[in-house]
């Protein structure tokens, strides 16, 4: 083989090798980049009233920039606590809320549907504190509008995870004002509400579960963490789950509510957040109180250690 022919062969081989080397890094970078791209955050929508946005406490305006208030009113509330917990657990959620004080789910369906009628991964619905403002304790309207909202959300996302937040007893209706619960133990209203919420879940295809916040309040009282009657003063060493009106929750009550919702949606044991949990620190909730409330939430959810 002549020298000139050998040079031509080597030249062609070199060109092939250089082409291969030139294209390999681009393929490698693309593969590495794709492998490192995290999945998009899951979306969570909270729909409710003052029991969701945290009225009568510092929770109301807690970290509003961490969530999307669809009404543009600068609310943080329980959704912002959920977001704070999820960040500490290393989870990625995009959290939104649509809330209006003193309103029922009927209001949200009829008046705010354009804001919420879109695809969500998770939806948390909270009804009026007595189920129906005109006929306290009657779950008929609650059930009807839970069904309509569920159908709406499922039409957008058939796999949407929809949950109901069962709320708590109101001392004002137990100890002071006329109501179906006047004169009963303070825990009775929470039990009745829990029963009604469970019935609505059972009757509404598409609703996955309910979050028993009212029973968590009852457990905090039963275990001696919280005081049963805030009208006669708070026993030493106990917390008040309610705000000054003995109707809305205190920061402790909303913290417990958020722990319950967090554990229910994520499956993460609230106890893993620990005594030094950031939201508790932000709200000046003592570490031992945060731990006690986390433990109550875990027991009510039947939580197992997941992280």
C-alpha positions as CSV (number, residue, x, y, z in Angstrom):
1,X,0.0,0.0,0.0
2,X,1.4,3.3,-1.0
3,X,2.0,6.0,1.6
4,X,-0.6,8.3,0.1
5,X,-3.3,5.6,0.3
6,X,-2.4,4.9,3.9
7,X,-2.8,8.6,4.7
8,X,-6.2,8.7,3.1
9,X,-7.4,5.7,5.1
10,X,-6.0,7.1,8.4
11,X,-7.6,10.4,7.5
12,X,-11.0,8.8,7.0
13,X,-10.7,6.9,10.3
14,X,-9.7,10.0,12.2
15,X,-12.7,11.9,10.8
16,X,-15.0,9.1,12.0
17,X,-13.4,9.1,15.4
18,X,-13.6,12.9,15.8
19,X,-17.2,12.9,14.8
20,X,-18.0,10.2,17.4
21,X,-16.1,12.1,20.1
22,X,-17.8,15.3,19.1
23,X,-21.3,14.0,19.4
24,X,-20.9,11.9,22.6
25,X,-20.7,14.7,25.1
26,X,-23.9,16.3,23.9
27,X,-25.8,13.0,24.3
28,X,-24.3,12.5,27.8
29,X,-25.2,16.0,28.9
30,X,-28.8,15.6,27.7
31,X,-29.2,12.2,29.5
32,X,-27.7,13.6,32.7
33,X,-29.9,16.7,32.6
34,X,-33.1,14.7,32.0
35,X,-32.2,12.3,34.9
36,X,-31.8,15.3,37.3
37,X,-35.0,17.1,36.3
38,X,-37.4,16.8,39.3
39,X,-41.0,16.0,38.8
40,X,-43.3,19.1,38.9
41,X,-44.8,19.9,42.3
42,X,-48.2,18.4,43.1
43,X,-51.0,20.9,43.5
44,X,-53.2,21.3,46.5
45,X,-56.3,23.4,46.8
46,X,-57.9,24.3,50.1
47,X,-61.6,25.5,49.9
48,X,-63.3,26.7,53.1
49,X,-63.9,29.6,55.4
50,X,-62.3,31.2,58.5
51,X,-61.6,27.8,60.0
52,X,-59.3,27.2,57.0
53,X,-57.7,30.7,56.7
54,X,-57.0,30.8,60.5
55,X,-59.1,33.7,61.7
56,X,-58.5,35.1,65.2
57,X,-54.9,34.0,65.3
58,X,-51.4,34.7,63.9
59,X,-52.0,31.9,61.5
60,X,-54.3,34.1,59.4
61,X,-51.4,36.1,57.9
62,X,-48.7,33.4,58.2
63,X,-46.3,33.3,55.3
64,X,-48.9,34.4,52.6
65,X,-46.2,34.6,50.0
66,X,-45.7,30.8,50.2
67,X,-49.2,30.0,48.9
68,X,-51.5,31.3,46.2
69,X,-54.6,33.0,47.6
70,X,-57.0,32.8,44.6
71,X,-59.0,35.7,46.1
72,X,-56.0,37.9,46.4
73,X,-56.6,38.8,50.0
74,X,-53.1,37.9,51.3
75,X,-54.1,34.9,53.4
76,X,-51.7,32.3,54.6
77,X,-53.6,30.2,57.1
78,X,-53.7,26.5,57.5
79,X,-52.5,26.1,53.8
80,X,-49.3,28.0,54.6
81,X,-48.7,25.7,57.6
82,X,-49.2,22.7,55.4
83,X,-46.7,24.2,52.9
84,X,-44.2,24.8,55.7
85,X,-44.5,21.2,56.9
86,X,-44.1,19.8,53.4
87,X,-40.9,21.8,52.8
88,X,-39.4,20.4,56.0
89,X,-40.3,16.9,54.9
90,X,-38.6,17.4,51.6
91,X,-41.8,17.3,49.6
92,X,-42.8,19.5,46.7
93,X,-46.4,21.0,46.7
94,X,-47.8,24.0,45.1
95,X,-50.5,25.2,47.5
96,X,-53.5,27.4,46.8
97,X,-56.6,28.4,48.7
98,X,-60.0,29.9,48.1
99,X,-61.6,31.0,51.4
100,X,-64.3,33.3,52.6
101,X,-65.4,33.8,56.2
102,X,-68.8,32.5,57.3
103,X,-69.5,30.8,54.0
104,X,-70.7,27.3,53.1
105,X,-69.5,25.0,50.3
106,X,-72.6,26.1,48.4
107,X,-71.2,29.6,48.3
108,X,-67.9,28.4,46.9
109,X,-69.6,26.4,44.2
110,X,-72.1,29.1,43.2
111,X,-69.9,32.2,43.6
112,X,-66.3,31.2,43.2
113,X,-66.5,28.4,40.7
114,X,-64.5,30.3,38.0
115,X,-61.6,30.6,40.4
116,X,-61.4,26.9,41.4
117,X,-62.7,25.0,38.4
118,X,-59.4,23.6,37.1
119,X,-57.3,20.5,37.5
120,X,-55.8,19.9,41.0
121,X,-54.0,16.9,42.4
122,X,-55.4,17.3,45.9
123,X,-58.5,19.2,47.1
124,X,-59.4,19.8,50.8
125,X,-63.0,20.9,51.4
126,X,-64.2,22.4,54.7
127,X,-67.9,23.0,55.4
128,X,-69.5,25.6,57.7
129,X,-68.9,25.0,61.4
130,X,-72.5,23.8,62.1
131,X,-72.9,22.2,58.7
132,X,-75.8,24.5,57.8
133,X,-76.1,28.1,59.2
134,X,-79.9,28.0,59.0
135,X,-80.5,24.5,60.4
136,X,-77.5,23.6,62.6
137,X,-76.5,20.0,62.4
138,X,-78.3,19.3,59.1
139,X,-75.9,17.8,56.6
140,X,-78.2,17.8,53.6
141,X,-76.9,20.9,51.9
142,X,-73.3,19.9,52.8
143,X,-73.7,16.6,51.1
144,X,-75.3,18.0,48.0
145,X,-72.6,20.6,47.4
146,X,-69.8,18.2,48.3
147,X,-71.1,16.0,45.5
148,X,-71.3,18.9,43.0
149,X,-67.8,20.1,43.8
150,X,-66.4,16.6,43.6
151,X,-68.0,16.1,40.2
152,X,-66.5,19.4,39.0
153,X,-63.0,18.6,40.2
154,X,-63.2,15.0,38.9
155,X,-64.2,16.3,35.5
156,X,-61.0,18.2,35.3
157,X,-58.8,15.5,36.8
158,X,-60.4,12.1,37.3
159,X,-57.7,11.0,39.7
160,X,-58.0,14.1,42.0
161,X,-57.6,13.2,45.6
162,X,-60.5,15.0,47.4
163,X,-60.7,15.1,51.2
164,X,-63.1,16.7,53.7
165,X,-61.9,18.4,56.9
166,X,-64.2,17.7,59.8
167,X,-64.1,20.6,62.2
168,X,-64.3,21.0,65.9
169,X,-66.7,21.7,68.8
170,X,-67.5,25.3,69.6
171,X,-67.5,26.2,73.3
172,X,-69.7,29.2,72.6
173,X,-72.4,26.9,71.4
174,X,-71.9,24.4,74.2
175,X,-71.6,26.7,77.2
176,X,-73.3,29.9,76.1
177,X,-75.5,30.2,73.0
178,X,-78.6,28.3,72.0
179,X,-77.7,25.3,69.8
180,X,-78.4,21.6,69.5
181,X,-75.2,21.1,71.6
182,X,-76.0,23.4,74.5
183,X,-75.4,21.7,77.8
184,X,-73.7,18.6,76.4
185,X,-70.0,17.7,76.9
186,X,-67.8,19.9,74.8
187,X,-66.7,16.9,72.8
188,X,-70.2,16.0,71.7
189,X,-70.4,18.5,68.9
190,X,-67.1,17.3,67.4
191,X,-68.4,13.7,67.5
192,X,-71.6,14.7,65.7
193,X,-69.7,16.7,63.1
194,X,-67.3,13.8,62.5
195,X,-70.3,11.4,62.1
196,X,-71.9,13.7,59.5
197,X,-68.6,14.1,57.6
198,X,-68.1,10.4,57.4
199,X,-71.7,9.9,56.1
200,X,-71.1,12.5,53.4
201,X,-67.8,10.7,52.4
202,X,-69.6,7.4,52.2
203,X,-72.4,8.8,50.1
204,X,-70.1,10.7,47.7
205,X,-68.2,8.7,45.1
206,X,-64.9,10.4,44.3
207,X,-64.3,11.7,47.9
208,X,-61.4,9.7,49.2
209,X,-61.4,10.4,52.9
210,X,-62.1,12.8,55.7
211,X,-59.6,14.4,58.1
212,X,-61.0,14.0,61.7
213,X,-59.8,17.3,63.1
214,X,-62.7,17.6,65.5
215,X,-61.7,14.2,67.1
216,X,-58.1,15.4,67.3
217,X,-59.4,18.4,69.4
218,X,-61.3,16.0,71.6
219,X,-58.2,13.8,72.0
220,X,-56.2,16.9,73.1
221,X,-58.8,17.6,75.8
222,X,-59.0,13.9,76.8
223,X,-55.3,13.6,77.1
224,X,-55.0,16.7,79.3
225,X,-53.1,18.7,76.7
226,X,-55.9,21.2,76.2
227,X,-58.5,22.8,78.5
228,X,-62.1,21.7,78.1
229,X,-63.8,24.9,79.1
230,X,-62.1,28.1,78.2
231,X,-64.9,30.2,79.8
232,X,-63.7,29.3,83.3
233,X,-60.0,29.9,82.7
234,X,-57.3,27.7,81.4
235,X,-55.9,25.1,83.7
236,X,-52.1,25.4,84.5
237,X,-50.0,23.4,82.0
238,X,-52.8,23.2,79.4
239,X,-53.4,25.1,76.2
240,X,-56.5,26.8,74.8
241,X,-57.5,25.3,71.4
242,X,-59.8,28.2,70.7
243,X,-59.4,31.9,70.1
244,X,-60.8,34.8,72.2
245,X,-64.3,34.3,70.8
246,X,-64.3,30.6,71.8
247,X,-65.5,29.8,68.3
248,X,-62.5,30.0,66.0
249,X,-59.3,28.1,66.8
250,X,-56.2,29.5,68.5
251,X,-52.8,29.1,66.9
252,X,-52.6,25.8,68.8
253,X,-55.9,24.6,67.2
254,X,-54.9,25.6,63.7
255,X,-51.5,24.0,64.2
256,X,-53.2,20.7,65.1
257,X,-55.6,21.1,62.1
258,X,-52.7,21.6,59.7
259,X,-50.8,18.6,61.2
260,X,-53.9,16.5,60.5
261,X,-54.2,17.6,56.9
262,X,-50.5,17.2,56.3
263,X,-50.4,13.7,57.6
264,X,-53.6,12.7,55.8
265,X,-52.5,13.9,52.4
266,X,-48.8,13.0,52.5
267,X,-48.8,9.9,54.6
268,X,-45.9,11.3,56.6
269,X,-46.1,10.8,60.3
270,X,-46.5,14.3,61.9
271,X,-44.1,13.3,64.7
272,X,-41.2,13.3,62.2
273,X,-41.4,17.1,62.1
274,X,-40.0,17.1,65.6
275,X,-40.1,19.5,68.6
276,X,-38.0,22.0,66.7
277,X,-40.5,22.3,63.8
278,X,-40.1,25.6,62.0
279,X,-43.8,26.8,61.9
280,X,-44.2,26.1,65.7
281,X,-41.0,28.2,66.3
282,X,-42.4,31.0,64.0
283,X,-45.7,31.0,66.0
284,X,-44.0,30.8,69.4
285,X,-45.4,27.4,70.1
286,X,-43.2,25.7,72.8
287,X,-41.3,22.6,71.6
288,X,-43.0,20.3,74.1
289,X,-46.4,21.6,73.0
290,X,-45.5,21.1,69.3
291,X,-44.4,17.5,70.1
292,X,-47.6,16.8,72.0
293,X,-49.8,18.1,69.2
294,X,-47.8,16.1,66.6
295,X,-48.3,13.0,68.7
296,X,-52.0,13.5,68.9
297,X,-52.3,14.0,65.2
298,X,-50.3,10.9,64.5
299,X,-52.5,8.8,66.8
300,X,-55.7,10.2,65.3
301,X,-54.5,9.4,61.8
302,X,-53.2,6.0,62.8
303,X,-49.9,7.2,61.4
304,X,-46.9,4.9,61.1
305,X,-43.3,6.2,61.0
306,X,-42.7,6.9,57.3
307,X,-39.6,9.0,57.2
